[in-house]
Amino acid sequence: MSDVRRIGRFVVLVSRDGTRHALSVTAVAALCEGDDGTTTILLSGGRHVTTDVGLDELAKALSLPAQLPS
């Protein structure tokens, strides 16, 4: 089970190495699905994050309207 959530303009997730990330939705340039079920997120500036969150789930989180935390 993966843990990804949307907080305002950020998508919060954990990378494969255990690092937590709050990614700005506008900084995500591309999503790439790996053969092993991982998703690599290409960020502006050439950085990338690899996560166990599935591509479809991550794309859905990126496309949801921004919501403020309650």
N, C-alpha and C positions, 0 to 999 in steps of 0.2 A: 504494500500500500504506500502510495506516495503522499507527500505533504506539500501542496502548493496552494497559496491563497493570494487573493488580491487585496491590497490595502491602498486605497487612493490610486495614485498613478503608478504604484509599484506592484510587482509580482514577487512574493517572498517564497524562496525555496531553498533546498539544501543540495549542494553539489555532491558528486560521488566521493570526494575526499572529506565530507562532513562539514564544510564551510557553509555558513548561512549567507544568503545573498538577498538583497532587496534591489531588484532590477527595475529601472525606469522603463516603462512600456515603450517609450519613444526611442530608447537606446538599442532595442532589439532589432537587428538587421535581418536575421534569418534563423530558422530552426532546421536542424538536420537530424534525421532518425538513423541510429546506428543499427547494425545487424544484431546486436545483443540487447536491443530494447531500450537503450539509452537515448537521450536527446542531447545534442550539442547546440548551445545557443551562441550565435555569433553576435557580438556586441559592436557598437560603433567604436572605432579606434583599433579594431583588429583583435580585441580580447575575446575569449570564449569561456563558457562554463559548460561542463558536462554533468548531467543529472539523470537519475533513474525515473524521473517524471516522464510519462509517455508524451509523444509529440501532440496527439489529439487533445489530451488534457491540458497541456501547456498552452497550445494555441487557443483553446477555449478561455483559459484564464487571462490571456493577453487581450482577448477581444471583448471581454465583459466591460460594461460601463464602469467607470471609476466609482468606488463607494468609500465614503469616509468611515473610519472605525467608530464603533459605538462605545 
